[in-house]
C-alpha cells in the first residue's frame, strides 16, 4: 500500500502501516543524530523543556549540509545516516516522547519492542541526498548549532518526502531482521 501522511502524525496514522508499505511525509520533520539524541535524553533527565515538540513527531536520522544565506538556511544535501548508532537511545526516547516515525538508513537492532504500538521505522535509500534536499521546502529552525552542523537539530518543512519504506511497523514486523535471518540461513546451508 501507499500512504501520504501529514505531520504531526496521530497514532492511527502509524497503526495502519505494515512493513513494506510505501510512505510519503508532508509537514515538519526534525533531524537528530547521535549528539541530538543524547542532548534530548540529558534534558529529559534534568526535566528541562525541549525547544521543539516531539508529540506526533517524525525524527530524521540525517546530518544535513546547509548553506547560510541572507534569507536563512539553504539545504545543500540531506541524505539519511545509518540508524544503528541511535538504537540504544531510541527506547528511552520513545518512553518519554510521542515520536510516531523515525526515518533513517539500514534499520535498527533491538528497538522493535520499543516501537510496538507507538512508532514506525521508515527506511530511506542511501545515496539520495540531493533528492532529499529538493523535497525539503524550508528550514523552519535550527537548535543546538553548538553540536556542529550535522549534529544540530534542524526543523524542516517537507512535501511528499519519500518514497520511504516501512522497515519496522508498529505491530513488530521488522523486514531488516527477516532479511538478516534469511541471509544467515542461506549462508549456513552453503557451508
OpenMM code with the backbone's topology and positions (N, CA, C; nanometers):
from openmm import Vec3, app, unit

residues = "UNK UNK UNK UNK UNK UNK UNK UNK UNK UNK UNK UNK UNK UNK UNK UNK UNK UNK UNK UNK UNK UNK UNK UNK UNK UNK UNK UNK UNK UNK UNK UNK UNK UNK UNK UNK UNK UNK UNK UNK UNK UNK UNK UNK UNK UNK UNK UNK UNK UNK UNK UNK UNK UNK UNK UNK UNK UNK UNK UNK UNK UNK UNK UNK UNK UNK UNK UNK UNK UNK UNK UNK UNK UNK UNK UNK UNK UNK UNK UNK UNK UNK UNK UNK UNK UNK UNK UNK UNK UNK UNK UNK UNK UNK UNK UNK UNK UNK UNK UNK UNK UNK UNK UNK UNK UNK UNK UNK UNK UNK UNK UNK UNK UNK UNK UNK UNK UNK UNK UNK UNK UNK UNK UNK UNK UNK UNK UNK UNK UNK UNK UNK UNK UNK UNK UNK UNK UNK UNK UNK UNK UNK UNK UNK UNK UNK UNK UNK UNK UNK UNK UNK UNK UNK UNK UNK UNK UNK UNK UNK UNK UNK UNK UNK UNK UNK UNK UNK UNK UNK UNK UNK UNK UNK UNK UNK UNK UNK UNK UNK UNK UNK UNK UNK UNK UNK UNK UNK UNK UNK UNK".split()
positions = [
    Vec3(0.0846, -0.1192, 0.0000),
    Vec3(0.0000, 0.0000, 0.0000),
    Vec3(0.0888, 0.1251, 0.0000),
    Vec3(0.0305, 0.2346, -0.0440),
    Vec3(0.0996, 0.3629, -0.0444),
    Vec3(0.0198, 0.4617, 0.0390),
    Vec3(0.0908, 0.5351, 0.1253),
    Vec3(0.0256, 0.6317, 0.2140),
    Vec3(0.0933, 0.7677, 0.2020),
    Vec3(0.0127, 0.8728, 0.2094),
    Vec3(0.0605, 1.0100, 0.2103),
    Vec3(0.0163, 1.0685, 0.3444),
    Vec3(0.1117, 1.0922, 0.4331),
    Vec3(0.0822, 1.1342, 0.5699),
    Vec3(0.1288, 1.2772, 0.5937),
    Vec3(0.0580, 1.3450, 0.6838),
    Vec3(0.0900, 1.4829, 0.7196),
    Vec3(0.1207, 1.4899, 0.8690),
    Vec3(0.2270, 1.5611, 0.9030),
    Vec3(0.2649, 1.5767, 1.0430),
    Vec3(0.1866, 1.6915, 1.1057),
    Vec3(0.1665, 1.6878, 1.2382),
    Vec3(0.2084, 1.5822, 1.3305),
    Vec3(0.1265, 1.4547, 1.3084),
    Vec3(0.1927, 1.3418, 1.3214),
    Vec3(0.1263, 1.2130, 1.2995),
    Vec3(0.0453, 1.1722, 1.4213),
    Vec3(-0.0667, 1.1086, 1.3950),
    Vec3(-0.1513, 1.0524, 1.5008),
    Vec3(-0.1183, 0.9041, 1.5132),
    Vec3(-0.1496, 0.8461, 1.6261),
    Vec3(-0.1253, 0.7030, 1.6481),
    Vec3(-0.1983, 0.6190, 1.5428),
    Vec3(-0.3182, 0.6642, 1.5011),
    Vec3(-0.3948, 0.5918, 1.3997),
    Vec3(-0.3217, 0.5900, 1.2657),
    Vec3(-0.2468, 0.6979, 1.2365),
    Vec3(-0.1707, 0.7048, 1.1117),
    Vec3(-0.0701, 0.5917, 1.1020),
    Vec3(-0.0026, 0.5643, 1.2118),
    Vec3(0.1050, 0.4648, 1.2059),
    Vec3(0.0561, 0.3223, 1.2294),
    Vec3(-0.0529, 0.3073, 1.3018),
    Vec3(-0.1029, 0.1712, 1.3285),
    Vec3(-0.1539, 0.1023, 1.2027),
    Vec3(-0.1945, 0.1795, 1.1022),
    Vec3(-0.2448, 0.1190, 0.9787),
    Vec3(-0.1313, 0.0757, 0.8846),
    Vec3(-0.0098, 0.1204, 0.9129),
    Vec3(0.1037, 0.0892, 0.8259),
    Vec3(0.1557, -0.0520, 0.8512),
    Vec3(0.1958, -0.1186, 0.7440),
    Vec3(0.2550, -0.2521, 0.7526),
    Vec3(0.3947, -0.2501, 0.6917),
    Vec3(0.4813, -0.3344, 0.7446),
    Vec3(0.6167, -0.3454, 0.6903),
    Vec3(0.6065, -0.3673, 0.5399),
    Vec3(0.6853, -0.2906, 0.4637),
    Vec3(0.6832, -0.2992, 0.3186),
    Vec3(0.5999, -0.1920, 0.2512),
    Vec3(0.5092, -0.1263, 0.3261),
    Vec3(0.4289, -0.0177, 0.2683),
    Vec3(0.5195, 0.0995, 0.2290),
    Vec3(0.4719, 0.1788, 0.1346),
    Vec3(0.5424, 0.2991, 0.0895),
    Vec3(0.4741, 0.4198, 0.1532),
    Vec3(0.5556, 0.5134, 0.2044),
    Vec3(0.5031, 0.6313, 0.2738),
    Vec3(0.5702, 0.7569, 0.2191),
    Vec3(0.4904, 0.8628, 0.2078),
    Vec3(0.5401, 0.9967, 0.1770),
    Vec3(0.4942, 1.0872, 0.2904),
    Vec3(0.5842, 1.1719, 0.3399),
    Vec3(0.5538, 1.2599, 0.4527),
    Vec3(0.5514, 1.4050, 0.4064),
    Vec3(0.4508, 1.4794, 0.4513),
    Vec3(0.4452, 1.6244, 0.4314),
    Vec3(0.4282, 1.6892, 0.5682),
    Vec3(0.4846, 1.8078, 0.5828),
    Vec3(0.4770, 1.8783, 0.7111),
    Vec3(0.6160, 1.9036, 0.7645),
    Vec3(0.6320, 1.8921, 0.8972),
    Vec3(0.7622, 1.9162, 0.9595),
    Vec3(0.8271, 1.7860, 1.0038),
    Vec3(0.9574, 1.7780, 0.9789),
    Vec3(1.0378, 1.6691, 1.0330),
    Vec3(1.1563, 1.7315, 1.1057),
    Vec3(1.2159, 1.6574, 1.1977),
    Vec3(1.3272, 1.7073, 1.2789),
    Vec3(1.4465, 1.6156, 1.2599),
    Vec3(1.5615, 1.6717, 1.2207),
    Vec3(1.6803, 1.5885, 1.2109),
    Vec3(1.7375, 1.5665, 1.3502),
    Vec3(1.7883, 1.4463, 1.3728),
    Vec3(1.8540, 1.4163, 1.5005),
    Vec3(1.9477, 1.2986, 1.4799),
    Vec3(2.0746, 1.3230, 1.5095),
    Vec3(2.1749, 1.2171, 1.5074),
    Vec3(2.2186, 1.1898, 1.6507),
    Vec3(2.3319, 1.1261, 1.6673),
    Vec3(2.3805, 1.0831, 1.7987),
    Vec3(2.3757, 1.1933, 1.9054),
    Vec3(2.4382, 1.3072, 1.8746),
    Vec3(2.4500, 1.4134, 1.9745),
    Vec3(2.3154, 1.4759, 2.0102),
    Vec3(2.2280, 1.4927, 1.9126),
    Vec3(2.0945, 1.5482, 1.9414),
    Vec3(2.0148, 1.4506, 2.0278),
    Vec3(2.0246, 1.3194, 1.9979),
    Vec3(1.9570, 1.2199, 2.0818),
    Vec3(2.0083, 1.2296, 2.2255),
    Vec3(2.1402, 1.2372, 2.2401),
    Vec3(2.1999, 1.2445, 2.3742),
    Vec3(2.1538, 1.3710, 2.4468),
    Vec3(2.1460, 1.4828, 2.3756),
    Vec3(2.1036, 1.6082, 2.4395),
    Vec3(1.9575, 1.5997, 2.4826),
    Vec3(1.8722, 1.5419, 2.3996),
    Vec3(1.7309, 1.5265, 2.4363),
    Vec3(1.7193, 1.4438, 2.5640),
    Vec3(1.7895, 1.3315, 2.5699),
    Vec3(1.7825, 1.2446, 2.6880),
    Vec3(1.8402, 1.3135, 2.8108),
    Vec3(1.9459, 1.3913, 2.7929),
    Vec3(2.0053, 1.4672, 2.9028),
    Vec3(1.9058, 1.5706, 2.9561),
    Vec3(1.8390, 1.6407, 2.8659),
    Vec3(1.7403, 1.7402, 2.9073),
    Vec3(1.6205, 1.6735, 2.9748),
    Vec3(1.5810, 1.5557, 2.9249),
    Vec3(1.4733, 1.4803, 2.9891),
    Vec3(1.5103, 1.4465, 3.1335),
    Vec3(1.6334, 1.4002, 3.1508),
    Vec3(1.6807, 1.3613, 3.2839),
    Vec3(1.6794, 1.4796, 3.3799),
    Vec3(1.7139, 1.5974, 3.3305),
    Vec3(1.7147, 1.7202, 3.4118),
    Vec3(1.5774, 1.7860, 3.4179),
    Vec3(1.4795, 1.7237, 3.3507),
    Vec3(1.3429, 1.7762, 3.3424),
    Vec3(1.3393, 1.9170, 3.2837),
    Vec3(1.4231, 1.9393, 3.1828),
    Vec3(1.4261, 2.0667, 3.1122),
    Vec3(1.3362, 2.0579, 2.9890),
    Vec3(1.2776, 2.1711, 2.9510),
    Vec3(1.1873, 2.1764, 2.8359),
    Vec3(1.2688, 2.1801, 2.7059),
    Vec3(1.2288, 2.0968, 2.6116),
    Vec3(1.2934, 2.0962, 2.4804),
    Vec3(1.2508, 2.2190, 2.4008),
    Vec3(1.3349, 2.2667, 2.3080),
    Vec3(1.2976, 2.3834, 2.2271),
    Vec3(1.2037, 2.3496, 2.1106),
    Vec3(1.1577, 2.2249, 2.1046),
    Vec3(1.0666, 2.1795, 1.9998),
    Vec3(0.9790, 2.0703, 2.0592),
    Vec3(0.8671, 2.0448, 1.9932),
    Vec3(0.7762, 1.9398, 2.0398),
    Vec3(0.8064, 1.8094, 1.9671),
    Vec3(0.8017, 1.6999, 2.0412),
    Vec3(0.8190, 1.5676, 1.9817),
    Vec3(0.6879, 1.4902, 1.9774),
    Vec3(0.5772, 1.5549, 2.0099),
    Vec3(0.4464, 1.4888, 2.0051),
    Vec3(0.4011, 1.4757, 1.8597),
    Vec3(0.3843, 1.3531, 1.8153),
    Vec3(0.3456, 1.3276, 1.6768),
    Vec3(0.4592, 1.3513, 1.5783),
    Vec3(0.5804, 1.3597, 1.6318),
    Vec3(0.6959, 1.3990, 1.5508),
    Vec3(0.7491, 1.2872, 1.4621),
    Vec3(0.8192, 1.3327, 1.3583),
    Vec3(0.8969, 1.2454, 1.2712),
    Vec3(1.0430, 1.2874, 1.2880),
    Vec3(1.1251, 1.1935, 1.3344),
    Vec3(1.2686, 1.2159, 1.3510),
    Vec3(1.3389, 1.1621, 1.2275),
    Vec3(1.4286, 1.2411, 1.1715),
    Vec3(1.5048, 1.2012, 1.0532),
    Vec3(1.6514, 1.1866, 1.0922),
    Vec3(1.7037, 1.0651, 1.0846),
    Vec3(1.8447, 1.0406, 1.1115),
    Vec3(1.9240, 1.0947, 0.9923),
    Vec3(1.9706, 1.2170, 1.0063),
    Vec3(2.0334, 1.2877, 0.8957),
    Vec3(2.1265, 1.3948, 0.9514),
    Vec3(2.2417, 1.4087, 0.8895),
    Vec3(2.3336, 1.5178, 0.9205),
    Vec3(2.3444, 1.6059, 0.7978),
    Vec3(2.2535, 1.7005, 0.7815),
    Vec3(2.2467, 1.7765, 0.6564),
    Vec3(2.3656, 1.8712, 0.6369),
    Vec3(2.3891, 1.9023, 0.5116),
    Vec3(2.4852, 2.0056, 0.4747),
    Vec3(2.4024, 2.1282, 0.4384),
    Vec3(2.4242, 2.2367, 0.5112),
    Vec3(2.3459, 2.3591, 0.4932),
    Vec3(2.4361, 2.4744, 0.4516),
    Vec3(2.3749, 2.5710, 0.3852),
    Vec3(2.4455, 2.6937, 0.3488),
    Vec3(2.3658, 2.8100, 0.4055),
    Vec3(2.4342, 2.8952, 0.4823),
    Vec3(2.3653, 3.0118, 0.5368),
    Vec3(2.3615, 3.1212, 0.4308),
    Vec3(2.2409, 3.1770, 0.4095),
    Vec3(2.2220, 3.2842, 0.3122),
    Vec3(2.1675, 3.4062, 0.3865),
    Vec3(2.1505, 3.5139, 0.3172),
    Vec3(2.0939, 3.6334, 0.3823),
    Vec3(1.9483, 3.6124, 0.4206),
    Vec3(1.8828, 3.5120, 0.3619),
    Vec3(1.7421, 3.4828, 0.3934),
    Vec3(1.7253, 3.3651, 0.4886),
    Vec3(1.8328, 3.3143, 0.5447),
    Vec3(1.8230, 3.1993, 0.6352),
    Vec3(1.9164, 3.0875, 0.5918),
    Vec3(1.8637, 2.9658, 0.5886),
    Vec3(1.9438, 2.8481, 0.5555),
    Vec3(1.8929, 2.7823, 0.4283),
    Vec3(1.9859, 2.7330, 0.3476),
    Vec3(1.9533, 2.6591, 0.2261),
    Vec3(2.0078, 2.5175, 0.2416),
    Vec3(1.9257, 2.4189, 0.2089),
    Vec3(1.9673, 2.2791, 0.2186),
    Vec3(2.0460, 2.2428, 0.0935),
    Vec3(2.1675, 2.1952, 0.1125),
    Vec3(2.2521, 2.1523, 0.0015),
    Vec3(2.2401, 2.0008, -0.0168),
    Vec3(2.2456, 1.9283, 0.0942),
    Vec3(2.2416, 1.7823, 0.0922),
    Vec3(2.1794, 1.7340, 0.2231),
    Vec3(2.0936, 1.6316, 0.2128),
    Vec3(2.0246, 1.5865, 0.3350),
    Vec3(1.9865, 1.4387, 0.3268),
    Vec3(2.0839, 1.3551, 0.2994),
    Vec3(2.0566, 1.2119, 0.2919),
    Vec3(2.0521, 1.1474, 0.4286),
    Vec3(1.9959, 1.0267, 0.4360),
    Vec3(1.9858, 0.9582, 0.5646),
    Vec3(2.1216, 0.9070, 0.6123),
    Vec3(2.1368, 0.8993, 0.7423),
    Vec3(2.2566, 0.8405, 0.8011),
    Vec3(2.2186, 0.7059, 0.8617),
    Vec3(2.3168, 0.6251, 0.8902),
    Vec3(2.2932, 0.4912, 0.9458),
    Vec3(2.2258, 0.5023, 1.0820),
    Vec3(2.1115, 0.4388, 1.0945),
    Vec3(2.0304, 0.4494, 1.2161),
    Vec3(2.0803, 0.3633, 1.3307),
    Vec3(2.1566, 0.2603, 1.3007),
    Vec3(2.2005, 0.1671, 1.4047),
    Vec3(2.2690, 0.2337, 1.5224),
    Vec3(2.3369, 0.3460, 1.4976),
    Vec3(2.4076, 0.4164, 1.6060),
    Vec3(2.3114, 0.4710, 1.7105),
    Vec3(2.1858, 0.4937, 1.6726),
    Vec3(2.0886, 0.5514, 1.7666),
    Vec3(2.0031, 0.4442, 1.8345),
    Vec3(2.0299, 0.3169, 1.8066),
    Vec3(1.9456, 0.2082, 1.8586),
    Vec3(1.9312, 0.2094, 2.0100),
    Vec3(2.0406, 0.2273, 2.0819),
    Vec3(2.0341, 0.2219, 2.2291),
    Vec3(1.9611, 0.3415, 2.2893),
    Vec3(1.9642, 0.4550, 2.2197),
    Vec3(1.8983, 0.5750, 2.2728),
    Vec3(1.7502, 0.5815, 2.2367),
    Vec3(1.7076, 0.5000, 2.1410),
    Vec3(1.5698, 0.5084, 2.0930),
    Vec3(1.4652, 0.4630, 2.1947),
    Vec3(1.4814, 0.3483, 2.2627),
    Vec3(1.3773, 0.3099, 2.3602),
    Vec3(1.3501, 0.4153, 2.4672),
    Vec3(1.4539, 0.4739, 2.5335),
    Vec3(1.4201, 0.5775, 2.6320),
    Vec3(1.3571, 0.7018, 2.5695),
    Vec3(1.3966, 0.7334, 2.4481),
    Vec3(1.3380, 0.8475, 2.3782),
    Vec3(1.1888, 0.8242, 2.3539),
    Vec3(1.1541, 0.7026, 2.3129),
    Vec3(1.0129, 0.6703, 2.2858),
    Vec3(0.9304, 0.6598, 2.4136),
    Vec3(0.9947, 0.6220, 2.5245),
    Vec3(0.9212, 0.6169, 2.6526),
    Vec3(0.8806, 0.7569, 2.6971),
    Vec3(0.9622, 0.8565, 2.6660),
    Vec3(0.9387, 0.9929, 2.7147),
    Vec3(0.8617, 1.0824, 2.6188),
    Vec3(0.8581, 1.0445, 2.4908),
    Vec3(0.8014, 1.1350, 2.3903),
    Vec3(0.7102, 1.0609, 2.2934),
    Vec3(0.6186, 1.1345, 2.2323),
    Vec3(0.5224, 1.0779, 2.1375),
    Vec3(0.5715, 1.0786, 1.9941),
    Vec3(0.6953, 1.0382, 1.9739),
    Vec3(0.7510, 1.0292, 1.8385),
    Vec3(0.6760, 0.9185, 1.7657),
    Vec3(0.6301, 0.9456, 1.6435),
    Vec3(0.5493, 0.8485, 1.5689),
    Vec3(0.6240, 0.7825, 1.4540),
    Vec3(0.7322, 0.8447, 1.4054),
    Vec3(0.8080, 0.7833, 1.2960),
    Vec3(0.9541, 0.8254, 1.3050),
    Vec3(1.0399, 0.7321, 1.2669),
    Vec3(1.1833, 0.7558, 1.2573),
    Vec3(1.2222, 0.7220, 1.1138),
    Vec3(1.2901, 0.8147, 1.0474),
    Vec3(1.3384, 0.7928, 0.9117),
    Vec3(1.4898, 0.7737, 0.9191),
    Vec3(1.5389, 0.6713, 0.8513),
    Vec3(1.6828, 0.6507, 0.8500),
    Vec3(1.7238, 0.5496, 0.7466),
    Vec3(1.8459, 0.5005, 0.7635),
    Vec3(1.9046, 0.4065, 0.6691),
    Vec3(1.9552, 0.2847, 0.7453),
    Vec3(1.9252, 0.1659, 0.6933),
    Vec3(1.9863, 0.0444, 0.7449),
    Vec3(1.9151, -0.0274, 0.8569),
    Vec3(1.8047, 0.0264, 0.9070),
    Vec3(1.7319, -0.0390, 1.0147),
    Vec3(1.7939, -0.0150, 1.1504),
    Vec3(1.7315, -0.0726, 1.2525),
    Vec3(1.7773, -0.0565, 1.3904),
    Vec3(1.7585, -0.1891, 1.4629),
    Vec3(1.8610, -0.2345, 1.5310),
    Vec3(1.8509, -0.3586, 1.6081),
    Vec3(1.8038, -0.3281, 1.7495),
    Vec3(1.7204, -0.4172, 1.8018),
    Vec3(1.6794, -0.4084, 1.9412),
    Vec3(1.5769, -0.3017, 1.9736),
    Vec3(1.5064, -0.2486, 1.8744),
    Vec3(1.4075, -0.1435, 1.9019),
    Vec3(1.2649, -0.1865, 1.8725),
    Vec3(1.2470, -0.3062, 1.8187),
    Vec3(1.1137, -0.3497, 1.7749),
    Vec3(1.0121, -0.3412, 1.8879),
    Vec3(1.0465, -0.3896, 2.0073),
    Vec3(0.9528, -0.3838, 2.1199),
    Vec3(0.9217, -0.2394, 2.1593),
    Vec3(1.0222, -0.1531, 2.1554),
    Vec3(1.0015, -0.0119, 2.1911),
    Vec3(0.9085, 0.0577, 2.0921),
    Vec3(0.9124, 0.0145, 1.9656),
    Vec3(0.8281, 0.0760, 1.8629),
    Vec3(0.6832, 0.0286, 1.8693),
    Vec3(0.6621, -0.0933, 1.9194),
    Vec3(0.5284, -0.1545, 1.9155),
    Vec3(0.4200, -0.0619, 1.9692),
    Vec3(0.3193, -0.0413, 1.8840),
    Vec3(0.2028, 0.0372, 1.9226),
    Vec3(0.2249, 0.1868, 1.9273),
    Vec3(0.3490, 0.2338, 1.9003),
    Vec3(0.3809, 0.3753, 1.9172),
    Vec3(0.4416, 0.4427, 1.7967),
    Vec3(0.5254, 0.3699, 1.7235),
    Vec3(0.6141, 0.4342, 1.6275),
    Vec3(0.6487, 0.3363, 1.5155),
    Vec3(0.6885, 0.3899, 1.4003),
    Vec3(0.7364, 0.3072, 1.2892),
    Vec3(0.8747, 0.3554, 1.2483),
    Vec3(0.9495, 0.2638, 1.1877),
    Vec3(1.0794, 0.2981, 1.1296),
    Vec3(1.0620, 0.3001, 0.9785),
    Vec3(1.0964, 0.4126, 0.9169),
    Vec3(1.0821, 0.4303, 0.7730),
    Vec3(1.2211, 0.4368, 0.7098),
    Vec3(1.2475, 0.3473, 0.6173),
    Vec3(1.3777, 0.3418, 0.5522),
    Vec3(1.3797, 0.4321, 0.4302),
    Vec3(1.4864, 0.5094, 0.4210),
    Vec3(1.5089, 0.5958, 0.3051),
    Vec3(1.6375, 0.5476, 0.2388),
    Vec3(1.6374, 0.5371, 0.1102),
    Vec3(1.7509, 0.4840, 0.0371),
    Vec3(1.8742, 0.5718, 0.0551),
    Vec3(1.9862, 0.5077, 0.0843),
    Vec3(2.1125, 0.5791, 0.0918),
    Vec3(2.1500, 0.6309, -0.0462),
    Vec3(2.2253, 0.7392, -0.0510),
    Vec3(2.2670, 0.7951, -0.1785),
    Vec3(2.1665, 0.8902, -0.2407),
    Vec3(2.0627, 0.9249, -0.1661),
    Vec3(1.9579, 1.0118, -0.2225),
    Vec3(1.9617, 1.1520, -0.1612),
    Vec3(2.0791, 1.1966, -0.1207),
    Vec3(2.0909, 1.3244, -0.0503),
    Vec3(2.0431, 1.4437, -0.1322),
    Vec3(2.0702, 1.4435, -0.2625),
    Vec3(2.0268, 1.5555, -0.3477),
    Vec3(1.8753, 1.5545, -0.3655),
    Vec3(1.8173, 1.4348, -0.3848),
    Vec3(1.6721, 1.4234, -0.3957),
    Vec3(1.6059, 1.4710, -0.2669),
    Vec3(1.6584, 1.4259, -0.1537),
    Vec3(1.6018, 1.4665, -0.0243),
    Vec3(1.6064, 1.6185, -0.0101),
    Vec3(1.7164, 1.6801, -0.0506),
    Vec3(1.7293, 1.8261, -0.0408),
    Vec3(1.6213, 1.8964, -0.1222),
    Vec3(1.5876, 1.8412, -0.2388),
    Vec3(1.4832, 1.9007, -0.3222),
    Vec3(1.3449, 1.8914, -0.2580),
    Vec3(1.3228, 1.7888, -0.1774),
    Vec3(1.1921, 1.7675, -0.1146),
    Vec3(1.1748, 1.8502, 0.0132),
    Vec3(1.2836, 1.9104, 0.0592),
    Vec3(1.2786, 1.9986, 0.1764),
    Vec3(1.2495, 2.1391, 0.1259),
    Vec3(1.1358, 2.1913, 0.1652),
    Vec3(1.0892, 2.3195, 0.1133),
    Vec3(1.1405, 2.4389, 0.1930),
    Vec3(1.1701, 2.4158, 0.3218),
    Vec3(1.2123, 2.5282, 0.4059),
    Vec3(1.2807, 2.4770, 0.5319),
    Vec3(1.3820, 2.5492, 0.5755),
    Vec3(1.4411, 2.5259, 0.7075),
    Vec3(1.3653, 2.6172, 0.8024),
    Vec3(1.2840, 2.5577, 0.8903),
    Vec3(1.1993, 2.6365, 0.9807),
    Vec3(1.2781, 2.6895, 1.1006),
    Vec3(1.3729, 2.6063, 1.1493),
    Vec3(1.4513, 2.6447, 1.2670),
    Vec3(1.5711, 2.5514, 1.2798),
    Vec3(1.6682, 2.5967, 1.3559),
    Vec3(1.7806, 2.5106, 1.3918),
    Vec3(1.8061, 2.5283, 1.5412),
    Vec3(1.8302, 2.4167, 1.6090),
    Vec3(1.8592, 2.4172, 1.7521),
    Vec3(1.9912, 2.3449, 1.7750),
    Vec3(2.0665, 2.3940, 1.8690),
    Vec3(2.1895, 2.3280, 1.9140),
    Vec3(2.2994, 2.3270, 1.8080),
    Vec3(2.3191, 2.4394, 1.7424),
    Vec3(2.4297, 2.4511, 1.6466),
    Vec3(2.5651, 2.4325, 1.7145),
    Vec3(2.5675, 2.4474, 1.8482),
    Vec3(2.6919, 2.4233, 1.9213),
    Vec3(2.7409, 2.2789, 1.9045),
    Vec3(2.6514, 2.1882, 1.8629),
    Vec3(2.6895, 2.0487, 1.8403),
    Vec3(2.7563, 2.0306, 1.7037),
    Vec3(2.7508, 2.1334, 1.6197),
    Vec3(2.8023, 2.1247, 1.4835),
    Vec3(2.6869, 2.1090, 1.3861),
    Vec3(2.7099, 2.1481, 1.2617),
    Vec3(2.6038, 2.1460, 1.1617),
    Vec3(2.5362, 2.0099, 1.1466),
    Vec3(2.6111, 1.8983, 1.1296),
    Vec3(2.5427, 1.7699, 1.1085),
    Vec3(2.4715, 1.7169, 1.2334),
    Vec3(2.5168, 1.7584, 1.3518),
    Vec3(2.4584, 1.7062, 1.4761),
    Vec3(2.3475, 1.7953, 1.5331),
    Vec3(2.3340, 1.9151, 1.4814),
    Vec3(2.2292, 2.0061, 1.5290),
    Vec3(2.0918, 1.9474, 1.4962),
    Vec3(1.9902, 1.9976, 1.5624),
    Vec3(1.8517, 1.9557, 1.5360),
    Vec3(1.7896, 2.0597, 1.4420),
    Vec3(1.7637, 2.0167, 1.3198),
    Vec3(1.7070, 2.1034, 1.2159),
    Vec3(1.5587, 2.0728, 1.2003),
    Vec3(1.4753, 2.1754, 1.2070),
    Vec3(1.3315, 2.1604, 1.1841),
    Vec3(1.3074, 2.1949, 1.0374),
    Vec3(1.2619, 2.0940, 0.9621),
    Vec3(1.2487, 2.1075, 0.8177),
    Vec3(1.1043, 2.0925, 0.7738),
    Vec3(1.0637, 2.1763, 0.6802),
    Vec3(0.9321, 2.1643, 0.6193),
    Vec3(0.9499, 2.0841, 0.4907),
    Vec3(0.8758, 1.9725, 0.4800),
    Vec3(0.8903, 1.8836, 0.3646),
    Vec3(0.7562, 1.8641, 0.2945),
    Vec3(0.7660, 1.8279, 0.1675),
    Vec3(0.6462, 1.7992, 0.0901),
    Vec3(0.6680, 1.6693, 0.0133),
    Vec3(0.5802, 1.5713, 0.0395),
    Vec3(0.5886, 1.4404, -0.0259),
    Vec3(0.7298, 1.3828, -0.0128),
    Vec3(0.7821, 1.3866, 0.1106),
    Vec3(0.9168, 1.3382, 0.1388),
    Vec3(0.9171, 1.1861, 0.1301),
    Vec3(0.9932, 1.1333, 0.0374),
    Vec3(0.9984, 0.9898, 0.0168),
    Vec3(1.0415, 0.9591, -0.1251),
    Vec3(1.0212, 0.8374, -0.1707),
    Vec3(0.9457, 0.7305, -0.1048),
    Vec3(1.0225, 0.6697, 0.0122),
    Vec3(0.9502, 0.6421, 0.1188),
    Vec3(1.0011, 0.5772, 0.2387),
    Vec3(0.9367, 0.4401, 0.2485),
    Vec3(1.0109, 0.3415, 0.2908),
    Vec3(0.9570, 0.2061, 0.3067),
    Vec3(0.9438, 0.1763, 0.4550),
    Vec3(0.8270, 0.1273, 0.4957),
    Vec3(0.8090, 0.0885, 0.6357),
    Vec3(0.8978, -0.0339, 0.6599),
    Vec3(1.0073, -0.0120, 0.7315),
    Vec3(1.1021, -0.1189, 0.7599),
    Vec3(1.0678, -0.1947, 0.8868),
    Vec3(1.0143, -0.1236, 0.9858),
    Vec3(0.9665, -0.1846, 1.1102),
    Vec3(0.8322, -0.1200, 1.1392),
    Vec3(0.7275, -0.2020, 1.1454),
    Vec3(0.5952, -0.1443, 1.1711),
    Vec3(0.5631, -0.1451, 1.3200),
    Vec3(0.4527, -0.0831, 1.3555),
    Vec3(0.4132, -0.0709, 1.4960),
    Vec3(0.3556, -0.2008, 1.5522),
    Vec3(0.3454, -0.3022, 1.4668),
    Vec3(0.2971, -0.4344, 1.5111),
    Vec3(0.4130, -0.5272, 1.5454),
    Vec3(0.5352, -0.4833, 1.5143),
    Vec3(0.6523, -0.5633, 1.5484),
    Vec3(0.7175, -0.6358, 1.4320),
    Vec3(0.6673, -0.6163, 1.3114),
    Vec3(0.7298, -0.6812, 1.1949),
    Vec3(0.8490, -0.5971, 1.1504),
    Vec3(0.9649, -0.6620, 1.1401),
    Vec3(1.0907, -0.5965, 1.1073),
    Vec3(1.1499, -0.6626, 0.9836),
    Vec3(1.1396, -0.5966, 0.8677),
    Vec3(1.1895, -0.6599, 0.7450),
    Vec3(1.3422, -0.6699, 0.7445),
    Vec3(1.4095, -0.5845, 0.8181),
    Vec3(1.5553, -0.5929, 0.8249),
    Vec3(1.6000, -0.7208, 0.8945),
    Vec3(1.5372, -0.7538, 1.0077),
    Vec3(1.5761, -0.8762, 1.0784),
    Vec3(1.5358, -0.9995, 0.9987),
    Vec3(1.4237, -0.9926, 0.9275),
    Vec3(1.3817, -1.1059, 0.8438),
    Vec3(1.4838, -1.1322, 0.7325),
    Vec3(1.5315, -1.0262, 0.6682),
    Vec3(1.6314, -1.0413, 0.5619),
    Vec3(1.7618, -1.0955, 0.6199),
    Vec3(1.8036, -1.0441, 0.7380),
    Vec3(1.9261, -1.0945, 0.8025),
    Vec3(1.9146, -1.2433, 0.8325),
    Vec3(1.7977, -1.2853, 0.8850),
    Vec3(1.7767, -1.4270, 0.9174),
    Vec3(1.7820, -1.5143, 0.7922),
    Vec3(1.7166, -1.4701, 0.6848),
    Vec3(1.7173, -1.5472, 0.5600),
    Vec3(1.8587, -1.5559, 0.5024),
    Vec3(1.9322, -1.4459, 0.5084),
    Vec3(2.0697, -1.4461, 0.4585),
    Vec3(2.1564, -1.5403, 0.5411),
    Vec3(2.1367, -1.5406, 0.6731),
    Vec3(2.2132, -1.6289, 0.7610),
    Vec3(2.1807, -1.7749, 0.7317),
    Vec3(2.0518, -1.8051, 0.7112),
    Vec3(2.0120, -1.9428, 0.6772),
    Vec3(2.0777, -1.9881, 0.5478),
    Vec3(2.0777, -1.9009, 0.4489),
    Vec3(2.1381, -1.9341, 0.3198),
    Vec3(2.2886, -1.9566, 0.3370),
    Vec3(2.3518, -1.8711, 0.4147),
    Vec3(2.4939, -1.8820, 0.4417),
    Vec3(2.5258, -2.0161, 0.5090),
    Vec3(2.4443, -2.0526, 0.6098),
    Vec3(2.4651, -2.1786, 0.6823),
    Vec3(2.4493, -2.2983, 0.5896),
    Vec3(2.3550, -2.2936, 0.4972),
    Vec3(2.3330, -2.4038, 0.4041),
    Vec3(2.4502, -2.4199, 0.3077),
    Vec3(2.5175, -2.3108, 0.2770),
    Vec3(2.6289, -2.3155, 0.1820),
    Vec3(2.7563, -2.3680, 0.2457),
    Vec3(2.7622, -2.3775, 0.3754),
    Vec3(2.8837, -2.4265, 0.4444),
    Vec3(2.9060, -2.5722, 0.4178),
] * unit.nanometer
topology = app.Topology()
chain = topology.addChain("A")
for resn in residues:
    res = topology.addResidue(resn, chain)
    for name in ("N", "CA", "C"):
        topology.addAtom(name, app.Element.getBySymbol(name[0]), res)
